[in-house]
């Protein structure tokens, strides 16, 4: 749908209807442009789905810790701040072993037992996110240099709501200096 006489276009309104987050080891390579923009996304087998998110826990992107801009003597000139990271916050509704491991980096054994000997998770991950919008637009972001922020935690246990886990992922620059690869496009057919 093209823009109307007022410059408005409903196809450019992003109303999320579905999505998913996949997580795996940092050794999983970031997908190339054609693979990231395919209508049918081929998920690398090493990536595991995060599962269901709470209704209000969909992907929320922000920037964390960018340094102040360098301002110059001549008014109106400045150089953007350096450093910092992009952040992705989600609320995992599914209480699966992957979610528990993300909090502190300690996995359960085959019997469902673990000794938690650290507070935060020192591991680095590859994360692939996908949001599908009502208009048919798809947004995907992928990085192989993602850590779990220390402010990630289990939410309060409250009847009858799911006991969710608030996860915050920090995206640092990858080897090519980009924070993530991003594809945002109109799909020919929405994924099932």
KAZI-V935585 format. One record per residue. RES is the residue in one small letter. SS is DSSP state (hx for helix, st for strand, lp for the rest). PSI is psi in radians with two decimals (999 if undefined). Layout:
res=RES ss=SS psi=PSI
res=RES ss=SS psi=PSI
//
This chain:
res=x ss=lp psi=2.25
res=x ss=lp psi=3.03
res=x ss=lp psi=2.55
res=x ss=lp psi=-3.05
res=x ss=lp psi=-0.33
res=x ss=lp psi=-0.02
res=x ss=lp psi=0.23
res=x ss=lp psi=2.53
res=x ss=lp psi=2.06
res=x ss=hx psi=-0.49
res=x ss=hx psi=-0.23
res=x ss=hx psi=0.14
res=x ss=lp psi=2.10
res=x ss=lp psi=1.79
res=x ss=lp psi=1.86
res=x ss=st psi=2.41
res=x ss=st psi=-0.30
res=x ss=st psi=2.93
res=x ss=st psi=3.04
res=x ss=st psi=2.71
res=x ss=st psi=2.33
res=x ss=st psi=2.48
res=x ss=st psi=2.48
res=x ss=st psi=-3.06
res=x ss=st psi=2.71
res=x ss=lp psi=-0.16
res=x ss=lp psi=-0.19
res=x ss=lp psi=2.17
res=x ss=lp psi=2.52
res=x ss=lp psi=2.35
res=x ss=lp psi=2.53
res=x ss=lp psi=2.92
res=x ss=hx psi=-0.88
res=x ss=hx psi=-0.65
res=x ss=hx psi=-0.66
res=x ss=hx psi=-0.43
res=x ss=lp psi=0.16
res=x ss=lp psi=2.49
res=x ss=lp psi=-0.75
res=x ss=lp psi=1.92
res=x ss=lp psi=2.16
res=x ss=lp psi=1.86
res=x ss=lp psi=2.20
res=x ss=lp psi=2.39
res=x ss=lp psi=-0.36
res=x ss=lp psi=-0.20
res=x ss=lp psi=2.41
res=x ss=st psi=2.38
res=x ss=st psi=2.44
res=x ss=lp psi=-0.45
res=x ss=lp psi=-2.76
res=x ss=lp psi=2.47
res=x ss=st psi=2.72
res=x ss=lp psi=2.81
res=x ss=lp psi=-0.67
res=x ss=lp psi=0.21
res=x ss=lp psi=0.42
res=x ss=lp psi=2.95
res=x ss=lp psi=2.27
res=x ss=st psi=2.05
res=x ss=st psi=2.51
res=x ss=st psi=3.08
res=x ss=st psi=2.44
res=x ss=st psi=2.18
res=x ss=lp psi=0.40
res=x ss=lp psi=2.42
res=x ss=lp psi=2.78
res=x ss=lp psi=2.61
res=x ss=lp psi=2.63
res=x ss=st psi=2.06
res=x ss=st psi=2.61
res=x ss=lp psi=2.89
res=x ss=lp psi=-0.74
res=x ss=lp psi=2.17
res=x ss=lp psi=2.42
res=x ss=lp psi=-0.10
res=x ss=lp psi=2.28
res=x ss=st psi=2.70
res=x ss=st psi=2.27
res=x ss=lp psi=2.63
res=x ss=lp psi=2.68
res=x ss=lp psi=2.93
res=x ss=lp psi=-2.96
res=x ss=lp psi=-3.01
res=x ss=st psi=2.79
res=x ss=st psi=2.63
res=x ss=st psi=2.47
res=x ss=st psi=2.09
res=x ss=st psi=2.32
res=x ss=st psi=2.85
res=x ss=st psi=1.90
res=x ss=st psi=2.15
res=x ss=lp psi=-0.53
res=x ss=lp psi=2.12
res=x ss=lp psi=1.36
res=x ss=lp psi=2.89
res=x ss=hx psi=-0.64
res=x ss=hx psi=-0.76
res=x ss=hx psi=-0.79
res=x ss=hx psi=-0.72
res=x ss=hx psi=-0.62
res=x ss=hx psi=-0.56
res=x ss=hx psi=-0.71
res=x ss=hx psi=0.09
res=x ss=lp psi=0.10
res=x ss=lp psi=2.13
res=x ss=lp psi=2.68
res=x ss=lp psi=2.63
res=x ss=lp psi=-3.10
res=x ss=lp psi=-0.42
res=x ss=lp psi=-0.08
res=x ss=lp psi=0.53
res=x ss=lp psi=2.55
res=x ss=lp psi=2.71
res=x ss=lp psi=1.96
res=x ss=lp psi=1.97
res=x ss=lp psi=0.25
res=x ss=lp psi=2.69
res=x ss=lp psi=-0.76
res=x ss=lp psi=2.98
res=x ss=lp psi=2.01
res=x ss=lp psi=-0.06
res=x ss=lp psi=2.75
res=x ss=lp psi=2.42
res=x ss=st psi=2.85
res=x ss=st psi=2.31
res=x ss=st psi=2.32
res=x ss=st psi=2.18
res=x ss=st psi=2.58
res=x ss=st psi=2.32
res=x ss=st psi=2.31
res=x ss=st psi=2.26
res=x ss=st psi=2.71
res=x ss=lp psi=-0.57
res=x ss=lp psi=-0.22
res=x ss=lp psi=-0.04
res=x ss=st psi=2.50
res=x ss=st psi=2.40
res=x ss=st psi=2.22
res=x ss=st psi=2.45
res=x ss=st psi=2.46
res=x ss=st psi=2.40
res=x ss=st psi=2.64
res=x ss=st psi=0.35
res=x ss=st psi=1.11
res=x ss=st psi=2.33
res=x ss=st psi=2.85
res=x ss=st psi=2.16
res=x ss=lp psi=2.63
res=x ss=lp psi=-0.36
res=x ss=lp psi=0.20
res=x ss=lp psi=2.48
res=x ss=st psi=2.79
res=x ss=st psi=2.44
res=x ss=lp psi=2.91
res=x ss=lp psi=2.43
res=x ss=lp psi=2.06
res=x ss=lp psi=2.08
res=x ss=lp psi=2.54
res=x ss=lp psi=0.38
res=x ss=lp psi=2.66
res=x ss=lp psi=2.48
res=x ss=lp psi=1.61
res=x ss=lp psi=2.98
res=x ss=st psi=2.11
res=x ss=st psi=2.02
res=x ss=st psi=2.34
res=x ss=st psi=2.16
res=x ss=st psi=2.30
res=x ss=st psi=2.20
res=x ss=st psi=1.87
res=x ss=lp psi=2.85
res=x ss=lp psi=2.46
res=x ss=lp psi=-3.08
res=x ss=lp psi=-0.53
res=x ss=lp psi=0.18
res=x ss=lp psi=-0.02
res=x ss=lp psi=2.58
res=x ss=lp psi=-0.63
res=x ss=lp psi=2.81
res=x ss=st psi=2.40
res=x ss=st psi=2.39
res=x ss=st psi=2.27
res=x ss=st psi=1.96
res=x ss=st psi=2.84
res=x ss=st psi=2.12
res=x ss=lp psi=2.57
res=x ss=lp psi=-0.60
res=x ss=lp psi=2.34
res=x ss=lp psi=2.44
res=x ss=lp psi=2.63
res=x ss=lp psi=999
//
